[in-house]
Amino acid sequence: MEVKEYYNITMASYKTTKIIPIALVLIIVAIAIAGLVSLARAVFFSGNTDTTISQSDIAKEALLSSDPEHQVILTVRGPLVADEAFRSYQIKINAGVRQITTYSGYANNQIGKVSLGNNVKAYEQFVFALYKANLVKGTEFTGDKNDLRGVCATGYVYNFEVFAHDKDTRQLWTSTCSGSKGSLDADLDQLMSLFTAQIPESENLISQIW
C-alpha cells in the first residue's frame, strides 16, 4: 500500500472518530433543550383556561346527553324558620321521568309528589333549552363556597345540578338575598319557567307550601 493511500485512509478514520462523538453531543443537547422547553410550557402556560374549558365541555356533554342515567335537578329551599314551618321542593327530570316532590321540615318529610313519564325527544328539547338559557354558563364554586347551609336565611335558595351516572358534574346556585348571588350566571326566571313547565301540576303543588 502506498504511503499516500494509507495516509488518506488514516485521516478519514480520524475524522469519523471525531465526528461521531460531536454528533452524539449535539443530539443530547437538542433533546435536553426540547425537554426544558416542554417543562417551561407546562409550568408557565398551563393556567386555569384549559381546565375551565374542559370542565365546561364536560358539563355541556352531561347536560345535553339523553342517556337515561343523566338527569337535571332543581332544588328550592325556603327561609330558615322553625322545623315545623320550613318548606322546600325538588324537581327531577331525565329521559324517562319528570318528578316534583314537596317537603316539610329539614329532614325532608314528603308532603306531595307527582311523577310523570318522559321520552328522549321531549327530554332533548328540554335540556337544549336549558343549555341555551345558559344553565352551565356560571363558574362553579368549590369547597365551602358551595356549602348552602345557612345561606340566605331570610329568602329562597335555588340549586341547579346536572348528574351523569349519579355523579354531580355541575352545580350552580343563586338566592334572593343580595349578599348571596351564588355561582349561577343565567336568568333565574327563565330557568324556573322551563322546569315548572315540564310538570303541569307543579305550580299547584308549590302554591300549597308557600
Buried (B, 14 or more C-beta within 10 A) or exposed (E): EEEEEEEEEEEEEEEEEEEEEEEEEEEEEEEEEEEEEEEEEEEEEEEEEEEEEEBBEBBBBBBBBBBEEBBBBBBBBBBBEEEEEBBBBBBBBBBEBBBBBBBBBEEEEEBBEBEEEBEEEBBBEBBEBBBEBBBBBBEBBEEEEBEBEEBBEEBBBBBBBBBBEEEEBBBBBBBBBEEBEBBBBBEBEBBBEBBBEBBEEBEEBBEEBE
